Amino acid sequence: MERGVASIETQRTQNPGPNEEKPKVVVIMGPTGSGKSKLAIDLASHFPIEVINADSMQVYNRLDVLTNKVPLHEQKGVPHHLLGTVSPNVEFTAKHFRDFSIPLINDILSRNCLPVIVGGTNYYIQALVSPFLLDDTVEDMDESFIGDQPGDGQPQADLVAEVDSSSYNYDHLKGIDPIAANRIHPNNHRKISQYLCLYAHHGVLPSQLLQGKAAENWGRVDNFRYNCCFICVDASLPVLDQFVEQRVDCMIDAGLLNEVYEIFTRNADYTRGLRQAIGVREFEFFLRAYITEANDEAHNLIDEPMSLKSVDLPDKILKENMRVIRKSFSDSQPKIALNEAIDKMKMNTRRLVRRQKRRINRLEALFGWNIHFLDATKFILCMASWGLFFVLLFFVCFYVVLRGWSLILLLYERIN
């Protein structure tokens, strides 16, 4: 009896009833590079807050530079949860995020602090604030439809395996059912398999199966788990494009190549875990060719009797040579491949900005979310101007020092 009461109390905490006061939660969303994390940390100077990270790549351990995690010294003592805590090789789904975040929010509230959800992964946020999760409905409806199909003896597990082992992918789902494809992330292969499984098993579009329940429950403003204050930090597209391109260059200078090199594995699966992050797959061709060429050169430099042995250059040398290639002025093949990888990372980051903007607009237009938009265009331009100022200041100081040394040498020559 006590166990049953405890279960009921837990369920009430996760899904408050219509007459119960819902816990207050602040959600800071927006496209990448808009300044979400900085805003959250600045809020801590006015309110007792704790941050829950809602970036699907920042939840993973490693690749701190590439995923743009807030460094510890910039967190200013503000507690951050789900930031670099998940193994990079596992798949951390929206359901996982929801199940981890709900107890965290309860703990934060018990400390009389305000939970602030910060991140650009909008389907994480949807899964958290809504008591309805699309994954659950797909599975529930799939089970119910299986029971309604007399004479079909093919087990569901076999059907999923059949779909997974075929050439089906996100583009195929988009061709079959663009409405269903638009609901999910292109790299969420588990959910893609679920949708294709429904279509293969029943011959009905997944969006038609889900339309009624999703329209009634998913994302409804009157059905939220929490009393949410949604803040979207946004900026004009040209300014964001320029900023994220500059940020990629800063990441390269800060050690992005070393991070990608350390996680690089030949024939890796780029559809699961941390390797889905923009900036990992883009450097695959460069790293594959660079490491092969470097080791081949090492083989050629050794004596013939030793050439039968496996020779691998130390990581330290390979990393240092990458920096040399990056800074060189030659048009060598490695330099061209590296620049192409960097350009591809910039392009995919710009695409991510547009995708995030579209999804936020969709939440407001289709689901009626009351989102308070904060225009950070001037702030980003100011930051860029300060960056340019410091660059100019550096060259001015360098010139002054160089000029000073010239005067000193000239004076020394005249004295002698």
N, C-alpha and C positions, 0 to 999 in steps of 0.2 A: 504493500500500500504506500509506504514512504517513497519507494522508488518511483511509483507512478506519479505521486505528487511532485517529486523533484523534476520528472520529465516534463510535466505540464508547466512548471515554473520556468524551465529553460526555454520551452517553446514560446511562452509569453514574452520572455526577454527578447527573443529573436524576431518575433512577429507580434508587436503590440496590437491589442484589440482596438476597435474604432473609438471606444470611450476612454482609452488610456492615453496619457500624455507621452508622446514619442520623444526619445532622446534627441538632443540637438547635435547636429554634426555639420561642420563646414567642409565643402568640397571645392577644391581649387583645381580647375581643369584648363585646358588650352593646348594649342599646338606646341611642338617642341621648339625650344629656344625663346619662348615668350617671357620667361622669368617667374614661373610658378613657384619654384622652390624658394627663391629669394623673398617673394611676397609672404610665404608661409613663415619663414624665419623672422621677417620683420614684424609679423603679427605677434610673435612671442614677446616682444617688448611692451605689448599692451594687454595681452591676455595670457593666462596660464594654459598653454596648448601643448599637445604632443602630435607629431606628424606620423601618418601611416602612408607609406609610399605606394602609389598606384600606377607605377610604370612597369610594364610587363618584362622589361629587360633589366631594370635596376634592382629587381628583387633577387637577381642571381649574384652569387659570389664571383669575383674576378672581373676583368675588363672595366675597371673603375673609370679610366679615361674615356674609353670608347662609348660607354653608356652614360657618361656625364654625371656620375654620382656626385652629390655634394660632399666635398672633403670634410673630414671631422672638424678641422679648425674653422670652417665656414658655417658649421651647424650652430655655433654659438651656444652650445650647451642644451639646445632643444632636442628632446628625445625623438629619435627616428626609428620607426618600426618597419619591418619587411624591406630593409635596405641592405642588399648584399648578403642575405641570410640563406638563400636557397641554393642547393647544389646545381652547378651549371649544366649537368647532364640530364636533369629530370624535366618533365613538362609541367609547368605551374599554370594550371588552367584558371578560368574565371571562377569556377566552383571552388578551387583551392583557395583563391584569394578571398572569396566570400567567407569560407569556413574558418580561415585564419583571422580575418579582420573582425568578425563579430565579437569573439572573446576579447580581442585587443581593445575594441571600443568600450566594452563593458568595464574592463580594467581601468582604462583612462578615465572614464566617467566616475568610477569609484574613488579616484584620487582627486575628484573635483576639478578635473582639467577638461579642456575642450578638444575633442578629436578633430583633426584636420586631415582630410584625405587629399593627397597631392599627387597628380600624375596625368599623363596624356592618354592612358589606355582606357578609353571610354567604356568598353565592354566589361572591364573590371568594375568600374563605378556602377554601371547598370546592374550587374550581378549583385553588388553589395546593397544598394539602396532599395531594390525591388525584392519583395518576397517570392517573386516568380523568376525562376531561372530557366532559360530556353532549353538548356541541356536536359534538365529534368523532364520537361514536357515531351521532348523528342523521345526519350527513353520510355516514358509512361505511355505515350500514344503508340509507340512501336509495339510495346507489349500487348496493348489492347487490340491493335489491328491484327497481330499474329493470331490472337484467339478468335478473330472473326473470319479467318481464312480457312474454311474446311478443305481437307484434302491436300493441303500444302505441307508436305512432310519435311521440307528442307529446314534444318535447325538454323536459328538466327545467328549463332556464332559462326557457322559455316558461311552464311551469306555475307557477314561482315568481312570475314577473311577473303572471300571471293572478291569483294569490292576493293579491299585494301591492296590485293595482289595484282589488280588490273591496272590499266593506264589511267584510271579515273583520277582527276585532280580538281583544283579550284576552277580552272578554266572550263573544264567539262561541266562542272556544276553550274557555272555562270551561263554556259550555253543552254543548259536544260532549264534552269530556274534562276534567273538573275535576281529576283526578289529575295529568295532564300540566300543566295550567295552574298548579297549586300548586307545581310545581317551579321556575317561572321568575318573573322580575320582570314586573309588568304593562306596563312601558315597554320591555321587551326585544323590540322588534318584529321584529328579525331572527330570533330564535329562535321567536317566535310564528308567523312565516311558514313556518319549517321544519316545525313541527308540523302546521300546517294543510295544508302541501304534502304531507306524508306521508299525511294523512287523505284529501285530495282525490285523490291518485294511487292509493292502495291500498285505500281504503275500510275501513281498520283503524285503531282508536284508537291514537294515538302511545304511550300508556302501556302498551298491550299489546305493542307492538313493542319497547319499551325495558325492559320489566319484568325480563326475565331478566338482561340484562347489567347494568342499573343496580343490581339487588338484589345481584348478585355482587360488583360492583366499586365503585360510586359511594359514597364516604363510609365504606367499611369501615375499622375502626380498625387492622386488621392489614395494611393495604395502603397506609398513608400514605407519602408521599415523605420525610417528616421525622419525627424523634422530637419530638412536639409536646407542649407543656404549655399546655393551654387554660384561660384564666382569663376568666370572665364577670363583668363589673361590672354589678350589677343593683340595683334598688331597688323599693320598693312602687309600685304603679301610681298611686295618688292623689298620692303625693309627686312622681313623675316628671311626671305631668300638670301639676301646679301649677308645677313647675320649668321645663318647656319653654314654658309660657305666659309666665312671667316673662322667660325668655330671649328670646322673640320681641319683647317690649316693649323689652328692652335692645338688641336688634339694631336696632330702629327708631330708638332714640336714638343708636346708634353709626353710623348712615349707611346702613342697609339700603335705604331708599327711593332714595337716590342711586345705589347699585349697580344696583338693578333698572331704574331709569330709563336708565342708561347702556347696558344690554344690551337694552332694549326695542326691538323691531322689529315693525311691523304685520304680521299674518298669519305670524308666526314658526312654525317647526316645534318644538313642545314635546315631541317624542318622541325627540330625539337630543341628545347632548352635554350641556352645562351647563344648558340650558334645561329639562331634566327636573327640576331641583332644586326642592324644595318652597320656595315663596316667589317663584317667577318667574311662573308662569302665574296664580297667585292675584291678582296685581296688574294683569293685562292689561286688564281692563274699566276699572278706575280710571284707569290711565295713558292708555288710548285716549280716554276721555271727557275727562279733564283736559287733555291736550295739545290736543285739538280745540277745546275751549271756550276755552282760553287764547289760542290763535292766532286764533280768531274774534273775541274781544274786541279783540285787537291790530289786526285789520282794521278794526273799527268805529271805532277811535280815530284813524285816519289820514284824510287828505283824500281826496276822491272820485277825483281823477286817479291817486292812488297805490294805490287799492284794487284795481287790476288786477294789481298785482304780488304775488308770493308773500311773505308776511310770516311769519317764524318767530321767536318769542321766543328769546333766548339761553338756553342750558342753565342758566347760573348763576341767571337770574331764575326759571326754572321750578322748579329745585331748591329755591330759597329759598321760593317760594310753597307748595311741598309741605309744608315745615316749618311755615309759617304755618297752613295748613289743619289739620295734625295738632294744633297747640296751641290752635286756636280753640275757643270754647265754643258756637259756633252749630251749628245742625242743617242746614247747607247740603247740597246734593246731593253735592258733592265730598267733604265730611267723612263723610257716610253711606257713600258708596262705598269710601272709604279704610278706615273701620272694618270694613266687611264683608269687605274683602280681608284685613285683619289677623286677623279672627276665622276666616276660612277657612284661613289659614296655620296658625293654632294648632290647628284641628281636624285638618288633614291631618298635622301633626306628631304629635299624639296617636295618630292611626291608625298612623303609622309605628312608634311605640313598641310598639304591640300586635303589629304584623306581625313586628317583629324578635324580640320575646319568643317568639312562636309558633314561629318558625323555629329559634331556639336550642333550645327544648324538643324540637323534632322531631329535631334532630341528636343529642340525648342519648337520646331514647326510641327512635327508629327505627334509628339507626346506631350506637348504643353509644359515642358520644364521651364520654370521661372529662373532663368539664368541672368545673373548680373554681369555685364561685360565691362571689362576694364581695359582701356586702350593703352598699351605699353609702347606704342610707336615712338613717342618722343623720348621715353626712357632708353630704348634700345639705340636710337640715334645718338643720344647723349653718351651712352657707354662706348659706342663706336668712335665718337669724336674724342673722348678721353683716351681711348686706345691709340688713335692717330696722334694725339697730343704727346703722349709718352714716347711714341716712336720718334717724332720730330725732336722732342727734348733730348732723347738719347743721341741722335746724330749731331745736334747742336753741341752737347757736352763733349762728344767725341771730337768734333771739329775744334772746340776750344782747347781741349787737352792737347790735340795734335799741333795746333797753332802755338800753344804755349811751349811745347817741347822744341818746336822749330826756333822760336825766339831764344830759348835757353841755349840751344846749340849755336845759333848765330852769335850770341853774346860771348859764349865760350871761345869761339874761333877768333873773335876780335881781341879778346883779352890776351890770348896766346899769340 
